[in-house]
Amino acid sequence: MSIIAEAPDFLQVFSDGTVKRFAPEIIPASQESSGGYKSKDVIIDPSKQITGRIFLPEIIPEPCTLLPVLVYFHGGGFCIGSSTWSGYHHFLGDFSVASQSIVLSIDYRLAPEHRLPIAYDDCYSSLEWLCSQVTTNEPSWFKKADLSRVFLSGDSAGGNIAHQVGIRAMRNNNKAFNVKIKGLLLIHPYFGSEERTENEKADGAEGYVAMNDMFWGLSIPEWSNRDYFGCNIEKQEVSDGEWRGFPAVVVYVAGLDFLKERGVMYAEFLQRKQVKNVTLVETEGESHVFHVFYPNSEATRLLQKQMSEFMNQN
């Protein structure tokens, strides 16, 4: 049995189809306040092993105030990652306090065992679950949730997922569930195509390109290539009218991130499609998903502030 794909310290895929994942530090959820917030693990769909983690700020200035909801999708090339990872736990818990919002972070099924579009399906179904939690008569952490102010966010592959879930919600005119998607916050989003960009063809880019290709090869359907609609957004059939009805979008890129170019291209693509409100924000001197690796850094605090401001404006 040999290794056919590997991301050192994170993932090994073997020739017999088995997958071994190496998780970094894991943080358990706690309903006791820590850092100004409490957290709770939930089951979204037991039949599909879709789970999530909720973050709720401990102190709400006005007890009667309803809070916006941020639904977050973790990154990891669709193949690794979890809401339980230390970096995600601290970043999202702190963000719930900074933004005075309820955060629902989704653990969707991972590739290559579950190739796309399964991650899109799992994450979209979380909106239905969210609605059920608000309308239930049972005690719920979402009793103070404002379903008219729901935001979708994620980093890397999770940013890609936020885009796809946003399209599905738009096409249902938010009527499938009693939610209103007010905006998308994509952090260092992960897109691609069969055609190489100038940065991808540049000297020294071979290692980054090979790693990206490996993750795409593990996550897209086996019959497809990088022009699959989930990878190459220009191949997705979306009408001009649908694009004009797309919610507000902010795209965060990092100056030292190899994927920065793809994030800029995504923002420019939405602008060409006449999406009404598209903003591009760059963090200079930082690398890919720095907020996960350094959740207490000054750059991460600034990102949380920028995200909070976007939510307050939409």
Secondary structure, DSSP 8 states (H G I E B T S, - for coil): --EEEEETTTEEEETTS-EEE----B----SS-BTTEEEEEEEEETTTTEEEEEEEES--SSTT--EEEEEEE--STTTS--TTBHHHHHHHHHHHHHHT-EEEEEE---TTTS-TTHHHHHHHHHHHHHHHHHH-SS--TTTTEEEEEEEEEEETHHHHHHHHHHHHHHHTTTTTTT--EEEEEEES-----SS--HHHHSTT-HHHHHHHHHHHHHHS-TT--TTSTTT-GGGS---HHHHHT--EEEEEEETT-TTHHHHHHHHHHHHHTT-S-EEEEEETT--TTHHHH-TTSHHHHHHHHHHHHHHHH-
